Amino acid sequence: MFWLLLALIIIVNLYLYFHYSKRSKQKIQSILDTPEIVSEIKEIVRNHNDSKLVLKLIRDKYFLNTKEAILVLKRIKEEKK
């Protein structure tokens, strides 16, 4: 019974991990595909020097977690180059 319960917990955790990972990638891509949002993020970065404040503003405005906000900023930075 213990092993069955353990296997069930592992399967549920894997499902949730891959499901939310896919949703996170889709959310990041939809932000990057919208030129208005990208320009707003660039404006936020231009107007603020503190990186923690920039992350907080982006997280709050677009409902992202920290990892997603960092990935969005990295991809925008890569786009510039």
Secondary structure, 3 states (H helix, E strand, C coil): CHHHHHHHHHHHHHHHHHHHHHHHHHHHHHHHCCHHHHHHHHHHHHHCCCHHHHHHHHHHHHCCCHHHHHHHHHHHHHHHC
